[in-house]
Amino acid sequence: MLLIETVKLASMKELLIRQFETTIVEYRQSLARIVATYEMQPAMQQELHQEILLAIWKALPGFRGDSSVHTFIYRIAHNQAMNHLSRYSRIPAHESIDQPIESKIGCPEIAAINTEKMSSMFEAMHQLPILQRQVLTLALEGLSYQDISAVTGLNNNHVGVLLNRAKMRLKEILEQNHVG
């Protein structure tokens, strides 16, 4: 009897590992973009990325299918990013946001998005209020208003208002940077 339970646990663990790996491969680029919108410093990006992966690993066994997998993953990423920001918002930055983002991270997706064009877009996004940044990031990932509402806990109308304000403000910031 003990041998059967041990075999069952081993196969469940193996299944969980495969499910985690598949999920991470599928959402790797999306998670990298989300991380880059919350953190500008490469070392902090890497730390946030690891926090998100660990939270996904811990939460995956409890996924009941009440929402889609992408909503589940983005909700975890959103919550971890908010925790991360609140934990580190009181610590002064050691790098200026005027410096180009250098890739010191082993994650190729994070390194790939650190081009000059994307860098200026992320810098502009970092100037948005946090709620606008969250909604815009999720919309750029292709989530519907309903999915964004599920991830953030906001109602659909509020999501629409925040998204429109974020787009207008982002456009203003990018225009100022190109003119200035």
Secondary structure, DSSP 8 states (H G I E B T S, - for coil): -HHHHHHHHHHHHHHHHHHHHHHHHHHHHHHHHHHHHH--SHHHHHHHHHHHHHHHHHHGGG--SSS-HHHHHHHHHHHHHHHHHHHHTTS--SS-TTS------S-HHHHHH-SHHHHHHHHHHHTS-HHHHHHHHHHHTT--HHHHHHHH---HHHHHHHHHHHHHHHHHHHHHHHH-
